[in-house]
């Protein structure tokens, strides 16, 4: 499929992709690894937007490949090895699911390639398992715990119950949130897990435990369809009458899918919302013709912004130098200030953490909404340096004391 000289798209299944449609060899290849769980399966649109904007008027050709890691680390590792060893990929992007991202990060370090994570949330990626080849862009478990857990507890949500997927990210998120809840004077009354990735569609057992706990806040640590199914069941069981719902990994695009009647009042955290300011609206105006029915959220914005900043570093170094040394590209990305329409000005810290403000948002009631995309209202803003874990607490071996 040819989309342009500078924005060729290779579409991949788990282990293969369609060859480039033109004989011309791409100077840079980006492999975008998805999971099939996110609200927007067309993540390549945002990557291609960044490619098109950056390469306009430049003699640079970029190819974007896609693959689905099926929520399995071993599949993600196999894709990464094939991309690097056979397909000449220079950087891997996105990679939702922390367990997969941690495994892929290790491969990128082994092969000296670049990892740009927008969809993986484990703060270990910039902590004890940080890498000189990895940047974590959009969110992480510490930020989510900090912005949601602390704010809701201070606002009166003193008792919590968590429902979480039974894998590393879910447990890390609950652990970190519990710390913020207790520091703000609240209590954690319990938690219930569900299997992952083979998730059930019935969450009634977990919700009954939450209801019986007497907690006033229900912390929902799932995402995508799992999160939406949990919220629908919770409302049908009447938990919304006694509990406030806090969704840790909910994107703006989920609100219209759920419907404002079901989602109204729900609190969530995003690092991007399309209607925050003139720059976020300008970005959305450029994307909207390509995705007229889907609201871009932070994950999509992260893919766009990470791609844009990566290409800036490639251009600054020169293509040959960038292809030869992934760690050097990441070092150059850290040395260059970030600036884009999705997140504004920011920087990438020594541990690979991209810093930008975080926003506590609330789903609007139907009467408050003016159109299908008007779904969230801003409750509070946490500045970039306060939103994410302090560098001194991350135990990243790359950080010199």
N, C-alpha and C positions, 0 to 999 in steps of 0.2 A: 504494500500500500504506500504510494508516494504522496506525502503531504506537502513537501517543498524541498528545495535543495538543502535547506538548513534545518529541516525539522522532520527527518525521516522517522517513521515509527515501525518498529518490529513488534509484532504481537506474539506473546509466548504462552504456551501451556506450561506444565510444571518443569519439563526438561528440554523444551525446544522453542524456537521462534521462527517466524517467517523470515527468509533472507531479505536483505535490503532490496528494494524494488529497482534500484539503479546500480549500474556497475561502479559508480563513484564510491570510493571508500570513505567512510566517515572519519573525521579527525578525532573526535571524542565519542565514546559510547557510554551511555548511562543505562543501567539496568534497574528498572522499577519493580520492586517485589511487593506484591499485594497479598491479601489474605482471604478475600471473598466475604469478609464479615462487615466491612465498613459500609457506611451509608451510600457512598458514591463509588461505584465500580470504575468510573471513567477518570481515574486519577491522572492518566496520561495527558488529558486535556490541559491540566494546570502546568505540568512539566513542559509540554510543547509550547504553551504560552510564554513561559520564561525563555525557552530556547529561541522562539521566534523574535521576541523583543530584544534579546541580547545580540543575536547574530545579524540582525538587520543592518545591512551596509558593511558587514565584516566578511572576510574570507575565511569563515569557519563553518564546518559541517558537523552537525551533531545528530547521532542516532539514539533513539529511545527504545529499549527492549522492555517487554513485560513478562512477568511470570507470577503464578500463584503458589505460595509456599504451603497452602493447605493447613496452616496452623501447626506444622510439624517441623521442629528444628532440623531433623535429618533431611527433610526435603529442601529446606532453605539452604543448608550447607551444600547439597548436591547441585542446586541451581547456581549458587555462587561459584563453586569450583568449575562448572561447565562454562559459565560466562567468562571467567578469568582465563581458563586454560584453553578454551576452544574459540570463544567468540570475541575476544579482545576488549571486554568491558573494562572501563576505567574506574567507574564509581557505581555503587549500589545505593539506591534511594528508597525511602519510605519504610518498609518492613514493619508493619503492625505486628504485635505480639512479642512481648519482651523476651521470652525464651528463645524465639527464633532470632531476634535481633542480637542477643548476646552471642549466639553461635556464629552468626554471620559476621559480627564484629571481629571475632577471633580469626576467621578466614581472611578478612580484609587486611588484618595486621600481618598474617602469615605471608600473604601475597603482595603486601605493600600497595594496596589499593585504597580507595576512599569509601567510607560508609557515612551516609547522610540520613539519619533516622528522624522521620516526622511522626510516625505512628506508634513507635515503641515508647512505653512509659516508665520502665524501671529506672530509678535513679542510680542503680548500680552501674549503668552505662557511663556515668560521669563520676562514679565513686570507685569502689574497690576493683571494678572491672573496666576502668577507663582505658582508652587506647589512643596513641598518637595519630591513628588513622580514622578516628570516629568523631562525628559531631552529632549531638542530640538537639533537635531544633525546637519542636513545638511545645511540648509539655513533659512533665515527669511526675512520678508519684509523690515526691516531696512537695512540689508546687501545688498539686491538687489537694493534698492533705492540709497544707498550710492555708490556702485561700478558702477552701470550703469548711474544713473541720474547725479551724480557729474562729472564723467569722460567725458561723452558725451557733457555736457554743457560746460565744460572747453575746450573741443576740438573744440568748435564752434557751437554746436547744441543749439542755444539760445532760440528757441521757440518750445513748446511741445503741443501735443494733445494726450490724453489717450483714449484707448478703454478698458473697464474693465467689468468683470462679476459683477453682482449686488448682492454681498454678502460681508461679513465682510473683508475678505482678500483683495479683489479687491479695496475696498474703502481705507483700511489702506495703501496699497501699493501706491496708487495715492497720498494720503496725505503725506506720508513720502518722496516720490520722489519729490513732488512739493517743499518741504522744501529744499532739496539739490539743485534742479534746481535754485531756487530763490537765495540761498546763493552763487551760482556760477555766479550770474549775469543774469540768464535766466528768461524766462517768461512762464507761463502755459496759453495757449490760449483757453483751453476748454477740455471737456471730454464727452464721450458717453458710456452709460451702455448697457448691454444686459442681458436678464433673465438667472438665474442659479438656479438649475441644468437643467431646461428644456430649453436648449440653442437652438436657431434657427441655421439653416445652412446658412442663408443668412445674411451677415453683411454689405450689401451695404448701408443701411441707416446710420450706424455709420461711415462708411468709407467716405461717401459723406460729413458728418459733418467735418470730419478730413481734407478732401481736401479743403473745403470752409474756414477753419479756417486760412489758410495761414501758419500753423506751418511747421517747417523744420524737426521735429522729431516726429515720430509716436510711442508712448509708448504702447506696447501690453502686457496687464496684464492677459491674459488667458493662457491656457496651453493645451497640448495634441492635440486632433483633432480640438478643437475650435481654438487654435492658428494657426494650419496649414491651416485651412479653411480661416481664416482671412488674412493670408499672401498671399495665392493664389489669393483671391479676390482683395486684395490691389494691387498686381502686375498686375492683369488683367485690373484694372481700371487706371493703370498708375501712382499710387501714388509714386512708387519707383523713378520716374523721378524727383520729387521735395522734397521728404521726405526721411530721414534715418529711418530705422526700428530698434527699440530696443525691444527685447523680454525678458521680465523679468523672466519668468518661462519656459524656453526652455531647454530641455536636448539634449545632443549630439546625441542621437539616433533619434531625429526628423529630423536632417539635411539630412540623406540619404532617409528618407521617403518623405520629401518635394522634394528632388533632389537639387543638388548644383546649378543648373541653376536658380532655383526659390529662393533658400535661400542665395546665395552668397552675402557677404557683411554684412549680418545680425549680429548684436552685441548681445551677451548674456553673462550671468554670470554663472559660475559653480564653485563648490568647489572641484570637482574631474574631471579630464579628463584622459582617459586611457593612453595617450601618453605623460604625463607631465614629467615623470622621470622613473628611473629604477624600483622603487618600484611599481608605478602604472602599469607599463608594466608587472611586475612579477605577480601582482594580476590578470591582464587581461589574462595572459597566463594560469593561473589555471582555470579561468572561461570559457575561450573561447571554450574548447571542449564540455561544457555543453550547451552553447549558441553560436554556430558558426556563426550565421547570425545577431546577435543583439549586438550593441555597449553598454557596461555598462556605465551608467551615474551616476551623483551624488546621485540620489535617491537610486539606487541599492547599490552603495558604502556605503551610510549611513546605510542602513539596515544591510549590512555585518559588518561594523565597530561597530555599536551600539550593535549588538548581541555579537560580540567578547568581547567588553569591559564589557558588562553585565555579561557574563559567567566568566570573570576574577574576577569580584567582588564576584560572587556567590562562586567560588572556594576559594577565599580568606577568606570569612566569614564562609563557610560551608553551605551545602544545607539546613539543618534544620533551621538555623538562617535566611538564605536568604528568605525562603518560609514564615517565620513567620512575616517578617517586611520589606515591600517594601521600605518605606522611609529610612530605614537603608541601604538597598542595594544602593539606589541612593546616599546617603551620602558617602558610600564607593567608588562608582564610581567617585565622585567628588574628593575624597582624593587621588586616584590613577592616575598618569599621563596616558594619552592615547597614544597609539602608534600602528599603523597598516599600511599596504601597500597602503591603499587608501588615507589617509589624513596625514600620517607621525605622528610626535610627536605633542601633544597638551594637552588640559586640558578641564575639565568641570567646569564652573564658579559657584559661589554660587547660582546664579539665575537659574541654569539648562541649561545655554547656552553652547554648545560645541563650542570651539574656534579652528579655523584652517584658513589658508589663503583662499582668494577668488580671482578668476581669471576672468578678462575681456577677452573674446574670440570672434573671428570673424569667420564666416563660410567662408571657402575657395572657390575661384572660381574653376570651373571644371579643368582648366589648371594647377592649383596649387596642385591638389590632386593626390597622387600616387596610392591609392587603395580605396576600398569602405569604409574603416574605417578611412581614413585620411581626416577628414572633418573640423577640427577647427585649428586655429592658435592663439597662445597666444599674446595678445595685452598689458596687464598690470597685475601685481600682487599686491594685497592689503594684507599686513601682517595681521595675525589673530587678533591682539589686535586693529588694526585700522578698520578692516572690519565690525565688529559688534558693536552694540550700547554700549556706555560706561556704565559701571555698575551703575554709579551715576545718569544716566538719565532714568533708566528703571522702577523706582518706584515699584520694586518687594518687597513685604513685608518680604521676607526671608532675605533680605540684611540689615545688621545692619550698620547704619551710623557711 
